[in-house]
């Protein structure tokens, strides 16, 4: 897949994660978690193919944490911190992909 398309997808993921800091309906969080989990799993696969093992493990970890099926129950404050950390990691990965 073209690198700029992946960067656009990552920017959308960052936006979705940061919107979680506002008050939203529960359904938004379910959809966001599903989209993020699928994206993180795809990023893990792409990292594995390109032999970037460090990012592969990070993407897998993030997909497991945010998955909507086997939920990890954190409080709202903890999820806000997790969302910001995940957004930062995705942002860093955009710059790392350009190297």
KEGUKE-933770 format. One record per residue (C-alpha): residue in one letter; chain; x, y, z. Coordinates in Angstrom, 2 decimals. Layout:
REM residues N
+----+----+---------+---------+---------+
: aa : ch :      px :      py :      pz :
+----+----+---------+---------+---------+
:  A :  A :       X :       Y :       Z :
...
+----+----+---------+---------+---------+
This chain:
REM residues 99
+----+----+---------+---------+---------+
: aa : ch :      px :      py :      pz :
+----+----+---------+---------+---------+
:  X :  A :    0.00 :    0.00 :    0.00 :
:  X :  A :    1.24 :    3.47 :   -0.79 :
:  X :  A :    2.98 :    5.18 :    2.14 :
:  X :  A :    0.94 :    8.38 :    1.97 :
:  X :  A :   -2.31 :    6.40 :    2.17 :
:  X :  A :   -1.04 :    4.67 :    5.31 :
:  X :  A :   -0.10 :    8.07 :    6.75 :
:  X :  A :   -3.61 :    9.39 :    6.08 :
:  X :  A :   -5.11 :    6.33 :    7.79 :
:  X :  A :   -2.83 :    6.91 :   10.77 :
:  X :  A :   -3.90 :   10.55 :   10.98 :
:  X :  A :   -7.54 :    9.44 :   10.99 :
:  X :  A :   -6.72 :    6.96 :   13.79 :
:  X :  A :   -5.08 :    9.78 :   15.79 :
:  X :  A :   -8.22 :   11.89 :   15.33 :
:  X :  A :  -10.47 :    9.02 :   16.45 :
:  X :  A :   -8.35 :    8.45 :   19.54 :
:  X :  A :   -8.30 :   12.12 :   20.53 :
:  X :  A :  -12.06 :   12.51 :   20.04 :
:  X :  A :  -12.38 :    9.93 :   22.84 :
:  X :  A :  -11.27 :   12.66 :   25.24 :
:  X :  A :  -14.67 :   14.33 :   24.75 :
:  X :  A :  -18.04 :   13.04 :   25.90 :
:  X :  A :  -19.37 :   10.59 :   23.34 :
:  X :  A :  -22.01 :    7.89 :   23.23 :
:  X :  A :  -20.86 :    4.39 :   24.15 :
:  X :  A :  -21.39 :    3.27 :   20.56 :
:  X :  A :  -18.68 :    5.69 :   19.39 :
:  X :  A :  -16.15 :    3.97 :   21.63 :
:  X :  A :  -17.18 :    0.54 :   20.32 :
:  X :  A :  -16.80 :    1.60 :   16.68 :
:  X :  A :  -13.52 :    3.40 :   17.42 :
:  X :  A :  -12.11 :    0.38 :   19.22 :
:  X :  A :  -13.04 :   -1.91 :   16.34 :
:  X :  A :  -11.50 :    0.40 :   13.73 :
:  X :  A :   -8.35 :    0.87 :   15.81 :
:  X :  A :   -7.96 :   -2.84 :   16.53 :
:  X :  A :   -8.22 :   -3.72 :   12.84 :
:  X :  A :   -5.83 :   -0.91 :   11.91 :
:  X :  A :   -3.29 :   -1.85 :   14.58 :
:  X :  A :   -3.40 :   -5.49 :   13.45 :
:  X :  A :   -2.84 :   -4.38 :    9.83 :
:  X :  A :    0.04 :   -2.12 :   10.93 :
:  X :  A :    1.53 :   -5.07 :   12.83 :
:  X :  A :    1.35 :   -7.22 :    9.70 :
:  X :  A :    2.97 :   -4.51 :    7.58 :
:  X :  A :    5.72 :   -4.03 :   10.18 :
:  X :  A :    6.31 :   -7.78 :   10.27 :
:  X :  A :    6.59 :   -7.94 :    6.49 :
:  X :  A :    9.07 :   -5.05 :    6.46 :
:  X :  A :   11.01 :   -6.72 :    9.34 :
:  X :  A :   10.46 :   -3.88 :   11.81 :
:  X :  A :   10.02 :   -6.19 :   14.78 :
:  X :  A :    9.93 :   -3.50 :   17.47 :
:  X :  A :    6.89 :   -1.82 :   15.93 :
:  X :  A :    5.30 :   -5.21 :   15.22 :
:  X :  A :    5.15 :   -5.98 :   18.94 :
:  X :  A :    3.90 :   -2.50 :   19.79 :
:  X :  A :    1.06 :   -2.74 :   17.24 :
:  X :  A :    0.08 :   -6.19 :   18.50 :
:  X :  A :    0.08 :   -4.96 :   22.10 :
:  X :  A :   -2.06 :   -1.95 :   21.14 :
:  X :  A :   -4.52 :   -4.16 :   19.22 :
:  X :  A :   -4.90 :   -6.44 :   22.24 :
:  X :  A :   -5.43 :   -3.56 :   24.68 :
:  X :  A :   -8.03 :   -1.76 :   22.55 :
:  X :  A :   -9.92 :   -4.79 :   21.21 :
:  X :  A :  -13.71 :   -4.55 :   21.65 :
:  X :  A :  -14.32 :   -8.26 :   22.16 :
:  X :  A :  -12.36 :   -9.13 :   25.29 :
:  X :  A :  -12.54 :   -5.81 :   27.04 :
:  X :  A :  -10.04 :   -4.54 :   29.51 :
:  X :  A :  -11.95 :   -2.46 :   32.03 :
:  X :  A :  -10.09 :    0.72 :   32.88 :
:  X :  A :  -11.69 :    3.79 :   34.34 :
:  X :  A :  -12.46 :    6.77 :   32.11 :
:  X :  A :   -9.32 :    8.61 :   33.27 :
:  X :  A :   -7.05 :    5.65 :   32.48 :
:  X :  A :   -8.63 :    5.21 :   29.04 :
:  X :  A :   -8.02 :    8.90 :   28.32 :
:  X :  A :   -4.34 :    8.42 :   29.15 :
:  X :  A :   -4.19 :    5.26 :   27.02 :
:  X :  A :   -5.85 :    7.08 :   24.09 :
:  X :  A :   -3.31 :    9.92 :   24.25 :
:  X :  A :   -0.37 :    7.49 :   24.50 :
:  X :  A :   -1.69 :    5.48 :   21.55 :
:  X :  A :   -2.17 :    8.70 :   19.53 :
:  X :  A :    1.43 :    9.70 :   20.27 :
:  X :  A :    2.72 :    6.27 :   19.23 :
:  X :  A :    0.78 :    6.44 :   15.96 :
:  X :  A :    2.14 :    9.95 :   15.34 :
:  X :  A :    5.71 :    8.80 :   16.01 :
:  X :  A :    5.20 :    5.88 :   13.62 :
:  X :  A :    4.27 :    8.30 :   10.83 :
:  X :  A :    7.65 :   10.00 :   11.17 :
:  X :  A :    9.50 :    6.69 :   11.58 :
:  X :  A :    7.91 :    5.39 :    8.37 :
:  X :  A :    9.40 :    8.32 :    6.46 :
:  X :  A :   12.96 :    7.39 :    7.50 :
+----+----+---------+---------+---------+
